[in-house]
Amino acid sequence: MADIAFLHTSPAHVATFDALVKDVAPQLTASHLVREDLLARAQVEGLDDPGLIAGVRSALQSAASQSRVVVCSCSTLGGLAEATRASVPITRIDRAMADEAVQRGAPVLMVAAVQSTLEPTAQLLRSSAERVGRPLAMRSLCVEEAWPHFEAGRREAYLDRIASAVRRHAKPGDTVVLAQASMAGAADLLADTGLLVLSSPRLGVEVAVRVCGG
């Protein structure tokens, strides 16, 4: 049995999250369930599709049966993950990022590379703002031309497209929210902009570690 089980929709995330768990809490163990089909179905059928909902629930409950906490690393499926009940806590990787973004009170530029992530992340940010009682000024940016590079394994080109789009569209004082875990590396490419750029992987892992008592 693992301490933290991750549900991913791309195998590219396995090494990233293994390394994060080892860095944040080396005493804990991690397991990974990769279901690329779930994101593909969400993009075609939408998040209200009964088959998708059942598939996400089944995957999360399977992971929960062999762990102490489950983390959904897919932002598109995050809302479905939070709505799933299981024998252990289920968290979404981007909740902590959203909470930090709205706490700052600055305008948020929410960036995604697939359309299916925009509304779930917008809902997430709105719910975080409601929880802390802060107003939310938010703009959305979808960098669709970046996604084929991610699917083809061209990570540097993927991150470069995202960073370039943020440079074109961000305004001084914005808090940039990188909606998908795969985007985290773009923050390094934007370090010279003076923008606050938030990504989800480390913040989400730190929450999972706290849930585990680590």
Sequence and secondary structure as in RCSB ss.txt:
>XXXX:A:sequence
MADIAFLHTSPAHVATFDALVKDVAPQLTASHLVREDLLARAQVEGLDDPGLIAGVRSALQSAASQSRVVVCSCS
TLGGLAEATRASVPITRIDRAMADEAVQRGAPVLMVAAVQSTLEPTAQLLRSSAERVGRPLAMRSLCVEEAWPHF
EAGRREAYLDRIASAVRRHAKPGDTVVLAQASMAGAADLLADTGLLVLSSPRLGVEVAVRVCGG
>XXXX:A:secstr
 EEEEEEESSTTHHHHHHHHHHHH TTS EEEEE HHHHHHHHHH TT HHHHHHHHHHHHHHHTTEEEEEE  S
TTHHHHHT   SS EEETTHHHHHHHHHT S EEEEESSHHHHHHHHHHHHHHHHHHT    EEEEE GGGHHHH
HTT HHHHHHHHHHHHHHH  TT EEEE SGGGTTHHHHTTTS  EEE SHHHHHHHHHHHTT 
